Amino acid sequence: MIYLTLFLEFFKMGALTFGGGYAMIPFIEETVMAHGWLSNQELVDFIAVAESTPGAFAVNIATYVGSEVGGILGSLCATVGLVLPPFIIILIIAKCYEKFKESLIVRGVMLGLKSTVVGLIGATVLKVGYDVLFPAGFTFDSFFQTELLSANFWFIIIVFAVMLFLLLYKKLNPILVIVLSAAAGIVAGYTGIITI
């Protein structure tokens, strides 16, 4: 039964999510939490892992969730469920798009989808940022008494700012940025600057 549930839930995500892996995160989070498959912290941790490993982001998450819930067969069911709808949809679009791409309706749909994708990715950035910076939740009292004084909080802010600068202005290779971020975390953890 769990295998069918994994397949159907990820099939639904693959069929109804536009904008790729990042736009899919809110749907993945909602589904995973509703079924109790992972804790919020486990999901946030694996988002970082999925982003840092080779392969499509959403496929990595589907494979991981399926593996956690149903082993190898679970990972296969979740992954196939996720990739099957886009595969079918792309085949259909590839056949029809050239014929209809100048249609005002098709151009309007594409404009609407682009706007929605930006909103979904923005919501994901805010949600993941909130979960990383405030894992215990946010209150003004706790922020000014604990979070603002926390080495972990400032470490995350500083590493984020440095890596964003390196990516946007120095055009550093993203793989190198990931390696540098991981190395900074290891050094900070071993030296006691942050608590892991």
Secondary structure by P-SEA (a helix, b strand, c coil): caaaaaaaaaaaaaaccccccccaaaaaaaaaaaaccccaaaaaaaaaaaaaccccaaaaaaaaaaaacccaaaaaaaaaaaaaaaaaaaaaaaaccccccccaaaaaaaaaaaaaaaaaaaaaaaaaaaaaaccccccaaaaaccccccaaaaaaaaaaaaaaaaaccccccaaaaaaaaaaaaaaaaaaccccc
